[in-house]
């Protein structure tokens, strides 16, 4: 699914209606629309590189669910129009950058110092490289379940009630959404594990099923990278930071 100029123009019209009233200045409104359109084009371009699984249904879901123009949260990080897609791309870029590093560079990276330096992680993991398809799908879709959760009412973010609301750990719901959209083949297991554990990979759990997922995730370079990148990118875009300031 390549994006044409006409396709992007039609999408921009949808975005203008969805975020109408959020920005008080016209130039900020226009910048937001253009940014959201570019982010959609970038995500579609990334998914066109995926070969291990058919992503056509997933791409249709991203469009129909409002993924590209929704906020990532109502009052936490990336809480502005297009914040969910921007955060997802941010996570991908961090994971991609880390994948290109040598093991020594990974240990000296911002990601390691900021997030992983106090965690018990098998050092051998840092010699591994991640599958490019897994990196794209897991990073972009780690918060997929949020796509239908929020919408804009003027300068306020409200919650939809047509889809289950995020739970304290909403990651299993993102896994469900991926499986519903054909990301459910056996060779997708590691990327699904990375999505499932991206919130609480190093948390304690009394649930035996979740405990097992986390034990498996700590052995996966992808799961560790997505977990850490999610936190690092969120720290760069705190609540209230306006997109036209960066």
C-alpha angles and dihedrals in degrees: 000000000000119000118239126197089254092050092051092047091052090048091050089057090055092049093051090057094045097051098034110142097018095103121051095201121062094222091056090048092052092046090052093051092048092047092051092049091050092049091053091050091050094049093048089049090053093050091050086067093058113105106161094076138016108259099180093103091046091052090051089052092051089056098042095045096053092243094150099055102031123104120245091233140351097239110004133061123344092009097164136086109297091014095127093055092041092053091046091052090045091056091048093051092051092048091046092050092049091049090059093054128096116242089259092051090050091056090052096044127112089244092058096042094045100043116006108038093093096042127099101239127162104253091215088069090069091067092061128096123215129236109258094222092050091049092054098046098040095045098044094041103037089108096032093132090066092067094092098033106083139039137171129258104182105298094344131090115221132183128249118226097197092087129041109275120241114278122212084271105031096167096099088058090055088053089053091052091050092050091048087056098053099269092125109100119126092253089059092065096101095048090048089050090052091052092045094052101036094105105041108016093137098032123110119250136187090198106099093207093052091042090057092048090053093048089052091045092056088061092053122086089202095053092048092047095049092045092051097039090052091058096042094050092046090054090056094056109042123182114289096024106135120224093230090061092068 
